[in-house]
């Protein structure tokens, strides 16, 4: 069995054919799917989908790219709405949350005020995770040093049992070593590891112990070779698993088994 630990079935890309997408996943051996939120509404939608399909589970949170929602609604409103969603029986994580310094097209340049708001939002959601005893799904883009500094400071204050996964890992070897130093964290890899230009990322896959590795699609994004250019979906996780298997010199079935055991250990479905 495969577990897709990160698939945005709550996005518009799947609005018209989610039934078929989930059936395709099942036919490809995907037994469970975690649907992370990016904003309050998409988090609520993830919970809704998880009740419609038994193999689906929700993660709730605000992505750092959408920190404006936090700034508009305010700390108390965000905390209250997310806390309510964590109480649902199909909610298995807080995510995706984190720090993102990438300059997205058609958005203004990143400001120090924006970085400050991202940190405040991240810490708020880490606290919600601790209070709800749920793991976190962490997004990080071009901000690993600051992210690790925030996590170190947070854990030094007695939050040593924080646990989670670094989604779609994109740091360097030093960052991977740091991520692995957190005992209760896993490393998520997606279809972009199959891209020829991502040789360094492929090396990091090889350096990640299998008992710390997660398989993800990040659907509808990061479609693996040979389907790159098409909309990604959970069924395509098999291509990523095949690629990981070649790097680690294992059978794909073994990669599926180990990565699924890792996901079950963290999310406690």
Secondary structure, 3 states (H helix, E strand, C coil): CEEECCECCCCHHHCCCHHHHHHHHHHCCEEEEEEECCCHHHHHHHHHHHHHCCCEEEEECCCHHHHHHHHHHCHHHHHHHHHHHHCCCCEEEEEEEEEECCCCCCCCCCCHHHHHHHHHHHHHHHHHHHHHCCEEEEEEECCHHHHHHHHHHHHHCCCCCCCEEECCCCCCHHHHHHHHHCCCEEEEECHHHHCCCCHHHHHHHHHCCHHHEEECCCECCCCCCCCCCCCCCHHHHHHHHHHHHHHHCCCHHHHHHHHHHHHHHHHCC
